[in-house]
């Protein structure tokens, strides 16, 4: 799952057994609170970063 909301997109995906890529272009900003127990599997600053992550995973 690729999403910008750590609580719903990433945590929900991980709870379902998947992996989540957090993109810092929407709701969740780069500076996250330390009390957040959700750690994304992947992180990207923008969609170009997501493409780079996908290339690493797929190729």
Secondary structure, DSSP 8 states (H G I E B T S, - for coil): -EES-IIIIIHHHHHTT---EEETTSSS-SS--TT-----SEEESSHHHHHHHHHHHH-
